[in-house]
């Protein structure tokens, strides 16, 4: 099986979307323009949620 190589720019762009605000979401890092904490996203992924499900839910907020 061949692994798809990730472009480091993709990771950098994702990191740029993470915001920290001590007055929002108890200071947890969040995905910009959403009410999703990074912790929530990782937990959803760990429990089998698909990326499209997460994105759809984020847009509904």
Biopython code that builds the backbone (N, CA, C, O; Angstrom):
import numpy as np
from Bio.PDB.StructureBuilder import StructureBuilder

atoms = [
    (1, "UNK", "N", (0.842, -1.171, 0.000)),
    (1, "UNK", "CA", (0.000, 0.000, 0.000)),
    (1, "UNK", "C", (0.894, 1.243, 0.000)),
    (1, "UNK", "O", (1.855, 1.328, 0.764)),
    (2, "UNK", "N", (0.572, 2.172, -0.840)),
    (2, "UNK", "CA", (1.376, 3.383, -0.982)),
    (2, "UNK", "C", (0.807, 4.485, -0.100)),
    (2, "UNK", "O", (-0.395, 4.750, -0.128)),
    (3, "UNK", "N", (1.656, 5.118, 0.671)),
    (3, "UNK", "CA", (1.232, 6.221, 1.533)),
    (3, "UNK", "C", (1.221, 7.529, 0.754)),
    (3, "UNK", "O", (2.127, 7.820, -0.026)),
    (4, "UNK", "N", (0.178, 8.301, 0.986)),
    (4, "UNK", "CA", (0.112, 9.629, 0.377)),
    (4, "UNK", "C", (0.943, 10.578, 1.233)),
    (4, "UNK", "O", (0.741, 10.682, 2.443)),
    (5, "UNK", "N", (1.865, 11.256, 0.596)),
    (5, "UNK", "CA", (2.693, 12.204, 1.331)),
    (5, "UNK", "C", (1.908, 13.478, 1.589)),
    (5, "UNK", "O", (1.198, 13.988, 0.721)),
    (6, "UNK", "N", (2.058, 13.973, 2.801)),
    (6, "UNK", "CA", (1.392, 15.225, 3.161)),
    (6, "UNK", "C", (2.299, 16.396, 2.866)),
    (6, "UNK", "O", (3.508, 16.354, 3.093)),
    (7, "UNK", "N", (1.698, 17.409, 2.371)),
    (7, "UNK", "CA", (2.401, 18.649, 2.148)),
    (7, "UNK", "C", (2.437, 19.397, 3.481)),
    (7, "UNK", "O", (1.390, 19.579, 4.102)),
    (8, "UNK", "N", (3.588, 19.826, 3.925)),
    (8, "UNK", "CA", (3.705, 20.531, 5.201)),
    (8, "UNK", "C", (2.876, 21.813, 5.225)),
    (8, "UNK", "O", (2.472, 22.276, 6.291)),
    (9, "UNK", "N", (2.624, 22.385, 4.049)),
    (9, "UNK", "CA", (1.792, 23.588, 3.981)),
    (9, "UNK", "C", (0.375, 23.314, 4.467)),
    (9, "UNK", "O", (-0.265, 24.188, 5.050)),
    (10, "UNK", "N", (-0.118, 22.091, 4.226)),
    (10, "UNK", "CA", (-1.457, 21.728, 4.697)),
    (10, "UNK", "C", (-1.517, 21.807, 6.217)),
    (10, "UNK", "O", (-2.467, 22.357, 6.776)),
    (11, "UNK", "N", (-0.525, 21.269, 6.875)),
    (11, "UNK", "CA", (-0.472, 21.304, 8.333)),
    (11, "UNK", "C", (-0.372, 22.722, 8.859)),
    (11, "UNK", "O", (-0.994, 23.066, 9.864)),
    (12, "UNK", "N", (0.398, 23.529, 8.190)),
    (12, "UNK", "CA", (0.550, 24.932, 8.599)),
    (12, "UNK", "C", (-0.776, 25.677, 8.469)),
    (12, "UNK", "O", (-1.134, 26.471, 9.339)),
    (13, "UNK", "N", (-1.500, 25.420, 7.387)),
    (13, "UNK", "CA", (-2.797, 26.082, 7.193)),
    (13, "UNK", "C", (-3.786, 25.651, 8.263)),
    (13, "UNK", "O", (-4.562, 26.466, 8.761)),
    (14, "UNK", "N", (-3.762, 24.371, 8.619)),
    (14, "UNK", "CA", (-4.663, 23.897, 9.670)),
    (14, "UNK", "C", (-4.323, 24.549, 11.002)),
    (14, "UNK", "O", (-5.222, 24.962, 11.735)),
    (15, "UNK", "N", (-3.053, 24.647, 11.319)),
    (15, "UNK", "CA", (-2.646, 25.268, 12.580)),
    (15, "UNK", "C", (-3.045, 26.731, 12.646)),
    (15, "UNK", "O", (-3.340, 27.245, 13.725)),
    (16, "UNK", "N", (-3.057, 27.402, 11.514)),
    (16, "UNK", "CA", (-3.444, 28.810, 11.484)),
    (16, "UNK", "C", (-4.917, 29.002, 11.836)),
    (16, "UNK", "O", (-5.316, 30.097, 12.233)),
    (17, "UNK", "N", (-5.727, 27.961, 11.697)),
    (17, "UNK", "CA", (-7.165, 28.057, 12.000)),
    (17, "UNK", "C", (-7.467, 27.828, 13.471)),
    (17, "UNK", "O", (-8.612, 27.980, 13.896)),
    (18, "UNK", "N", (-6.461, 27.465, 14.252)),
    (18, "UNK", "CA", (-6.668, 27.247, 15.682)),
    (18, "UNK", "C", (-6.473, 28.569, 16.411)),
    (18, "UNK", "O", (-5.448, 29.235, 16.265)),
    (19, "UNK", "N", (-7.479, 28.931, 17.196)),
    (19, "UNK", "CA", (-7.452, 30.211, 17.908)),
    (19, "UNK", "C", (-7.495, 29.975, 19.412)),
    (19, "UNK", "O", (-8.072, 28.992, 19.878)),
    (20, "UNK", "N", (-6.888, 30.874, 20.159)),
    (20, "UNK", "CA", (-6.892, 30.829, 21.617)),
    (20, "UNK", "C", (-7.476, 32.132, 22.131)),
    (20, "UNK", "O", (-7.013, 33.215, 21.776)),
    (21, "UNK", "N", (-8.485, 32.021, 22.959)),
    (21, "UNK", "CA", (-9.068, 33.197, 23.580)),
    (21, "UNK", "C", (-9.449, 32.812, 25.005)),
    (21, "UNK", "O", (-10.357, 32.003, 25.200)),
    (22, "UNK", "N", (-8.778, 33.372, 25.998)),
    (22, "UNK", "CA", (-9.060, 32.996, 27.378)),
    (22, "UNK", "C", (-10.498, 33.280, 27.807)),
    (22, "UNK", "O", (-10.961, 32.733, 28.808)),
    (23, "UNK", "N", (-11.200, 34.117, 27.072)),
    (23, "UNK", "CA", (-12.579, 34.459, 27.429)),
    (23, "UNK", "C", (-13.615, 33.610, 26.689)),
    (23, "UNK", "O", (-14.813, 33.741, 26.940)),
    (24, "UNK", "N", (-13.175, 32.757, 25.798)),
    (24, "UNK", "CA", (-14.099, 31.920, 25.039)),
    (24, "UNK", "C", (-13.808, 30.449, 25.290)),
    (24, "UNK", "O", (-12.648, 30.038, 25.317)),
    (25, "UNK", "N", (-14.850, 29.662, 25.472)),
    (25, "UNK", "CA", (-14.741, 28.213, 25.641)),
    (25, "UNK", "C", (-13.737, 27.832, 26.739)),
    (25, "UNK", "O", (-12.976, 26.874, 26.600)),
    (26, "UNK", "N", (-13.756, 28.597, 27.816)),
    (26, "UNK", "CA", (-12.904, 28.359, 28.990)),
    (26, "UNK", "C", (-11.416, 28.350, 28.608)),
    (26, "UNK", "O", (-10.612, 27.662, 29.236)),
    (27, "UNK", "N", (-11.066, 29.113, 27.585)),
    (27, "UNK", "CA", (-9.676, 29.243, 27.188)),
    (27, "UNK", "C", (-9.122, 28.089, 26.376)),
    (27, "UNK", "O", (-7.930, 28.067, 26.071)),
    (28, "UNK", "N", (-9.970, 27.126, 26.018)),
    (28, "UNK", "CA", (-9.503, 25.990, 25.218)),
    (28, "UNK", "C", (-9.271, 26.439, 23.779)),
    (28, "UNK", "O", (-9.954, 27.343, 23.297)),
    (29, "UNK", "N", (-8.318, 25.821, 23.091)),
    (29, "UNK", "CA", (-8.112, 26.156, 21.682)),
    (29, "UNK", "C", (-9.333, 25.735, 20.869)),
    (29, "UNK", "O", (-9.874, 24.646, 21.062)),
    (30, "UNK", "N", (-9.754, 26.600, 19.968)),
    (30, "UNK", "CA", (-10.932, 26.344, 19.135)),
    (30, "UNK", "C", (-10.575, 26.479, 17.660)),
    (30, "UNK", "O", (-9.568, 27.085, 17.293)),
    (31, "UNK", "N", (-11.430, 25.895, 16.828)),
    (31, "UNK", "CA", (-11.300, 26.087, 15.394)),
    (31, "UNK", "C", (-11.964, 27.425, 15.083)),
    (31, "UNK", "O", (-13.125, 27.643, 15.427)),
    (32, "UNK", "N", (-11.220, 28.319, 14.431)),
    (32, "UNK", "CA", (-11.726, 29.666, 14.156)),
    (32, "UNK", "C", (-13.087, 29.623, 13.490)),
    (32, "UNK", "O", (-13.375, 28.742, 12.681)),
    (33, "UNK", "N", (-13.920, 30.594, 13.846)),
    (33, "UNK", "CA", (-15.248, 30.786, 13.281)),
    (33, "UNK", "C", (-16.204, 29.634, 13.573)),
    (33, "UNK", "O", (-17.206, 29.466, 12.878)),
    (34, "UNK", "N", (-15.897, 28.839, 14.602)),
    (34, "UNK", "CA", (-16.807, 27.777, 15.046)),
    (34, "UNK", "C", (-16.852, 27.805, 16.567)),
    (34, "UNK", "O", (-16.115, 28.558, 17.205)),
    (35, "UNK", "N", (-17.703, 26.996, 17.131)),
    (35, "UNK", "CA", (-17.732, 26.802, 18.577)),
    (35, "UNK", "C", (-17.170, 25.429, 18.923)),
    (35, "UNK", "O", (-17.489, 24.867, 19.972)),
    (36, "UNK", "N", (-16.334, 24.891, 18.041)),
    (36, "UNK", "CA", (-15.744, 23.580, 18.268)),
    (36, "UNK", "C", (-14.348, 23.727, 18.857)),
    (36, "UNK", "O", (-13.493, 24.425, 18.313)),
    (37, "UNK", "N", (-14.143, 23.054, 19.978)),
    (37, "UNK", "CA", (-12.788, 23.044, 20.525)),
    (37, "UNK", "C", (-11.979, 21.984, 19.784)),
    (37, "UNK", "O", (-12.537, 21.044, 19.218)),
    (38, "UNK", "N", (-10.692, 22.145, 19.794)),
    (38, "UNK", "CA", (-9.809, 21.155, 19.190)),
    (38, "UNK", "C", (-10.022, 19.812, 19.894)),
    (38, "UNK", "O", (-10.023, 18.759, 19.256)),
    (39, "UNK", "N", (-10.200, 19.864, 21.195)),
    (39, "UNK", "CA", (-10.462, 18.647, 21.975)),
    (39, "UNK", "C", (-11.718, 17.931, 21.467)),
    (39, "UNK", "O", (-11.715, 16.709, 21.318)),
    (40, "UNK", "N", (-12.784, 18.683, 21.201)),
    (40, "UNK", "CA", (-14.020, 18.091, 20.689)),
    (40, "UNK", "C", (-13.797, 17.405, 19.343)),
    (40, "UNK", "O", (-14.269, 16.289, 19.127)),
    (41, "UNK", "N", (-13.089, 18.063, 18.453)),
    (41, "UNK", "CA", (-12.839, 17.508, 17.122)),
    (41, "UNK", "C", (-12.031, 16.216, 17.231)),
    (41, "UNK", "O", (-12.354, 15.217, 16.589)),
    (42, "UNK", "N", (-10.983, 16.244, 18.045)),
    (42, "UNK", "CA", (-10.170, 15.035, 18.205)),
    (42, "UNK", "C", (-10.969, 13.903, 18.831)),
    (42, "UNK", "O", (-10.811, 12.744, 18.446)),
    (43, "UNK", "N", (-11.822, 14.228, 19.789)),
    (43, "UNK", "CA", (-12.660, 13.223, 20.424)),
    (43, "UNK", "C", (-13.644, 12.617, 19.410)),
    (43, "UNK", "O", (-13.835, 11.402, 19.376)),
    (44, "UNK", "N", (-14.254, 13.459, 18.602)),
    (44, "UNK", "CA", (-15.173, 12.963, 17.576)),
    (44, "UNK", "C", (-14.460, 12.028, 16.597)),
    (44, "UNK", "O", (-14.977, 10.962, 16.260)),
    (45, "UNK", "N", (-13.287, 12.426, 16.150)),
    (45, "UNK", "CA", (-12.523, 11.589, 15.225)),
    (45, "UNK", "C", (-12.125, 10.269, 15.876)),
    (45, "UNK", "O", (-12.192, 9.215, 15.243)),
    (46, "UNK", "N", (-11.711, 10.328, 17.133)),
    (46, "UNK", "CA", (-11.302, 9.122, 17.854)),
    (46, "UNK", "C", (-12.453, 8.136, 18.013)),
    (46, "UNK", "O", (-12.234, 6.930, 18.124)),
    (47, "UNK", "N", (-13.681, 8.652, 18.024)),
    (47, "UNK", "CA", (-14.845, 7.791, 18.194)),
    (47, "UNK", "C", (-15.547, 7.464, 16.875)),
    (47, "UNK", "O", (-16.695, 7.020, 16.862)),
    (48, "UNK", "N", (-14.844, 7.689, 15.776)),
    (48, "UNK", "CA", (-15.328, 7.220, 14.487)),
    (48, "UNK", "C", (-16.116, 8.198, 13.641)),
    (48, "UNK", "O", (-16.628, 7.818, 12.589)),
    (49, "UNK", "N", (-16.229, 9.439, 14.064)),
    (49, "UNK", "CA", (-16.948, 10.417, 13.244)),
    (49, "UNK", "C", (-16.177, 10.680, 11.956)),
    (49, "UNK", "O", (-14.946, 10.688, 11.937)),
    (50, "UNK", "N", (-16.916, 10.891, 10.903)),
    (50, "UNK", "CA", (-16.306, 11.228, 9.622)),
    (50, "UNK", "C", (-16.086, 12.739, 9.553)),
    (50, "UNK", "O", (-16.828, 13.511, 10.158)),
    (51, "UNK", "N", (-15.076, 13.143, 8.822)),
    (51, "UNK", "CA", (-14.757, 14.564, 8.693)),
    (51, "UNK", "C", (-15.963, 15.332, 8.159)),
    (51, "UNK", "O", (-16.250, 16.435, 8.624)),
    (52, "UNK", "N", (-16.670, 14.760, 7.188)),
    (52, "UNK", "CA", (-17.831, 15.446, 6.622)),
    (52, "UNK", "C", (-18.919, 15.660, 7.676)),
    (52, "UNK", "O", (-19.595, 16.689, 7.659)),
    (53, "UNK", "N", (-19.098, 14.705, 8.593)),
    (53, "UNK", "CA", (-20.079, 14.870, 9.671)),
    (53, "UNK", "C", (-19.696, 16.032, 10.573)),
    (53, "UNK", "O", (-20.538, 16.844, 10.956)),
    (54, "UNK", "N", (-18.416, 16.099, 10.905)),
    (54, "UNK", "CA", (-17.942, 17.167, 11.777)),
    (54, "UNK", "C", (-18.117, 18.519, 11.125)),
    (54, "UNK", "O", (-18.566, 19.471, 11.764)),
    (55, "UNK", "N", (-17.765, 18.606, 9.852)),
    (55, "UNK", "CA", (-17.890, 19.874, 9.122)),
    (55, "UNK", "C", (-19.349, 20.292, 8.981)),
    (55, "UNK", "O", (-19.672, 21.473, 9.103)),
    (56, "UNK", "N", (-20.217, 19.346, 8.729)),
    (56, "UNK", "CA", (-21.643, 19.655, 8.616)),
    (56, "UNK", "C", (-22.167, 20.177, 9.947)),
    (56, "UNK", "O", (-22.921, 21.150, 9.979)),
    (57, "UNK", "N", (-21.777, 19.545, 11.036)),
    (57, "UNK", "CA", (-22.192, 19.989, 12.362)),
    (57, "UNK", "C", (-21.642, 21.359, 12.703)),
    (57, "UNK", "O", (-22.323, 22.154, 13.351)),
    (58, "UNK", "N", (-20.432, 21.646, 12.282)),
    (58, "UNK", "CA", (-19.815, 22.941, 12.564)),
    (58, "UNK", "C", (-20.530, 24.056, 11.811)),
    (58, "UNK", "O", (-20.665, 25.167, 12.324)),
    (59, "UNK", "N", (-20.977, 23.770, 10.622)),
    (59, "UNK", "CA", (-21.687, 24.794, 9.842)),
    (59, "UNK", "C", (-23.070, 25.077, 10.393)),
    (59, "UNK", "O", (-23.622, 26.159, 10.194)),
    (60, "UNK", "N", (-23.629, 24.086, 11.094)),
    (60, "UNK", "CA", (-24.974, 24.256, 11.657)),
    (60, "UNK", "C", (-24.985, 25.142, 12.876)),
    (60, "UNK", "O", (-26.046, 25.627, 13.268)),
    (61, "UNK", "N", (-23.823, 25.373, 13.497)),
    (61, "UNK", "CA", (-23.741, 26.186, 14.722)),
    (61, "UNK", "C", (-24.008, 27.639, 14.440)),
    (61, "UNK", "O", (-23.978, 28.461, 15.356)),
]
sb = StructureBuilder()
sb.init_structure("model")
sb.init_model(0)
sb.init_chain("A")
sb.init_seg("    ")
for serial, (resi, resn, name, xyz) in enumerate(atoms, 1):
    if name == "N":
        sb.init_residue(resn, " ", resi, " ")
    sb.init_atom(name, np.array(xyz, "f"), 0.0, 1.0, " ", f" {name:<3s}", serial, name[0])
structure = sb.get_structure()
